[in-house]
Amino acid sequence: MIESFVTKIPAVLFPRSGKVFYAGRNAFSKPSPLYVLGVNPGGDPAQAKSETVESHTNRVLRCFQDDWSAYRDESWKGHAPGTHGMAPRILHLCDRLGMSPGRLPSSNLVFARSRREGDMCQEMQVLADLCWPFHELVIQKLQPKVILCLGKTAGHYVRKKLGANTLHSQFIEANRRKWRSQVFSGQHGPRVMVATHPSIADWCATATDPTSLIRAVLQ
């Protein structure tokens, strides 16, 4: 099934620094209750110019194990795999859900890399529209109950595309900032959860952990 998704990757993005898949064949081979979407790959495109959308996709298809997960198996900034940045927080989510990271379909709204989300602001809408047919097919084939969007940019875009406008439930952090992770539903299709971004919010700490909400909405 993963090959059918590859056909929806915009060819114009093949030479751009970036990536599409954050999990391998197992995650994109059968229905999943959850589909995870960030905004776009992070890092310096100039320093990671050899990791293009095309080259990384080819590695996923031909080199990586079927159970590969970027969050569990990839070293970020020289740290041991699974120990740096967002990785421990996504692995915490998988542990709470009783799901192997290699079975969790994960990607980004936009496949091109940038150092900061703000660097992409002038072309974000155009690139998101280019990449949406890929996500549309993933949603159609994997039939997730919930699309977990990491941060408001991805969340607002996906909500608009799916017509998820009714607030279903929410988690409010038990601290002074009171950041919210919210779940929205529409008349049709999966629910959309707009979560605090795990690159900023510590999902492994009880006060800021939205995974109980994710578990509840999947039941």
Summary of the structure (lengths in Angstrom):
residues: 219
radius of gyration: 16.2
end to end distance: 26.0
largest distance: 47.4
contacts: 719
relative contact order: 0.18
helix: 37%
strand: 18%
